[in-house]
Amino acid sequence: MVNVDTVYQTVLALANKEQRGYITPQEFNLFATQAQMSIFEQYFYDLNQFLRVPGNDTSHSDMVDMLEEKISFFEQTNSTVGSGSTLPNNLYKLQLVQWFNSTTNKHYEAEYVSQKDWLSIKDAALYKPTDKRLVYLRNSDGISVTGDGAKHANVTCNYVRKPNNPNWTYVVVDEKALYNPNASDHYDFELHKSEQTELVIKILQLAGITLKDPSLYQIASTENSQTVQQQKQ
């Protein structure tokens, strides 16, 4: 994970380098949430792209392996679907839906069908679902798993959850906000440590809009280039 205070102090240092303005904790937390979600969602677009090209035999440089490792931190398995077939509040991407048959003591996977396809298969002898060939539909309330003519309980799912919103918590001392990592609602960024620089850049870009100074993004990019150059030396 990436320390939320490290990112905030870096952002403040770069924003104040030429007296460009102060980013309040409230503003930072809003920008931080948006920046983290933007990076997180990009994982899936990038993974889809890299799956279309040949991989690399070296696992440390294979982009698919790297992206799957970053995503794996957010994967949840065997999560019980709530009453009324409600899905977890932090769900981002549903991966697998299963029903546990207490009679056979086995799990059976359910296949997703759209509302349109459901109208076509529900009464078709060859395609209508059974307890061994389940289907599930999604709606505003969650999901419904159907087998031999009935909706099923005892449903679990595997899914990718959303990252928790980062929260730089503080106490006010002498009219100044001082970092308080012990607060109950304190959260670091949940992204891989390698994303720290990207987080700083994206937050500065968002802050530049608030401070009416788009050049903040250029400052962050320059700082990033210098860091990369130093690492190569």
Residue pairs with C-beta under 8 A, 6 or more apart in sequence:
1 188
1 189
1 190
1 191
1 193
2 188
2 189
2 191
2 192
2 193
2 195
2 196
2 199
3 188
3 189
4 32
4 166
4 167
4 168
4 186
4 187
4 188
4 189
5 168
5 179
5 181
6 196
7 32
7 189
7 196
7 199
7 200
7 203
8 25
8 28
8 32
8 168
8 179
10 200
11 23
11 28
11 200
11 203
11 204
11 207
12 22
12 23
14 200
14 204
14 216
14 219
14 220
14 223
15 21
15 22
15 23
15 204
15 207
15 211
15 216
16 22
17 219
20 211
20 213
20 216
21 211
21 213
23 31
23 207
23 210
23 211
24 177
25 168
25 170
25 177
27 207
27 210
28 168
28 203
28 207
29 165
29 166
29 167
29 168
31 202
31 203
31 206
31 207
32 165
32 166
32 168
32 189
32 199
32 203
33 165
33 166
34 202
34 206
35 199
35 202
35 203
35 206
36 163
36 165
36 166
36 189
36 190
36 191
36 199
37 162
37 163
38 202
39 191
39 195
39 198
39 199
39 202
40 74
40 92
40 162
40 163
40 191
43 67
43 70
43 71
44 71
44 93
46 63
46 67
47 64
47 67
47 68
47 71
50 63
50 64
50 67
51 64
55 62
55 64
55 65
56 62
56 63
59 65
69 192
70 191
70 192
71 160
73 190
73 192
74 92
74 160
74 161
74 162
74 163
74 190
75 95
75 158
75 159
75 160
75 161
76 88
76 158
76 159
76 160
76 161
77 158
78 156
78 158
79 88
79 156
79 157
79 158
79 159
80 155
80 156
81 87
81 97
81 142
81 143
81 155
81 156
81 157
82 88
82 142
84 141
84 142
85 141
85 142
85 143
85 144
85 145
85 151
85 155
86 141
86 142
87 94
87 142
87 143
87 157
87 159
88 157
88 159
88 161
90 161
90 162
90 164
91 159
91 160
91 161
91 162
92 159
92 160
92 161
92 162
93 159
93 160
94 112
94 138
94 143
94 157
94 159
95 157
95 158
95 159
95 160
96 109
96 157
96 158
96 159
97 109
97 110
97 112
97 136
97 143
97 145
97 155
97 156
97 157
98 107
98 108
98 109
98 110
98 155
98 156
98 157
99 107
99 108
99 110
99 131
99 134
99 145
99 147
99 152
99 154
99 155
100 106
100 107
100 108
100 154
100 155
100 156
101 107
101 108
101 131
101 154
102 154
107 156
108 131
108 132
108 134
108 147
109 134
110 134
110 135
110 136
110 145
110 155
111 133
111 134
111 135
111 136
112 135
112 136
112 137
112 138
113 121
113 135
113 136
113 137
114 137
115 137
115 139
118 135
118 137
120 127
121 127
121 128
121 129
121 135
122 128
122 129
122 146
129 135
129 146
129 147
129 148
130 147
130 148
131 147
131 148
132 147
133 147
134 145
134 146
134 147
134 152
135 145
135 146
136 143
136 144
136 145
136 146
137 143
137 144
137 146
143 155
143 157
144 151
145 151
145 152
145 155
146 152
163 189
163 190
163 191
164 187
164 190
165 187
166 187
166 188
166 189
166 190
167 185
167 186
167 187
168 179
168 186
169 179
169 180
169 181
169 183
169 185
169 186
170 177
170 178
170 179
170 180
170 183
171 177
171 178
171 180
172 178
180 186
189 195
189 196
189 199
191 199
197 224
197 227
200 220
200 223
200 224
201 217
201 220
201 221
201 224
204 216
204 217
204 219
204 220
205 216
205 217
205 220
207 216
208 214
208 215
208 216
208 217
